[in-house]
Amino acid sequence: MVMQEKRPGESIDSVLRKFKRKMKSEGILQELKKREYYEKPSEEKKRLAKAAKRRTVQQQRADEL
């Protein structure tokens, strides 16, 4: 669980910014979006294969330059 304590004299905006940064670094929101709907194992494999293919194509394009 992510916690961010407010120090004396610290603004709410800065505390909220730090809290959001911690949540992003831990991947909480990404995990929440991923688990919003059930994904069948076959669909997950297709999604992961598509992402891997996209990464290899991008890497090949970067190597050509």
Order of alpha helices (4+ residues) and beta strands (2+ residues): alpha-alpha-alpha
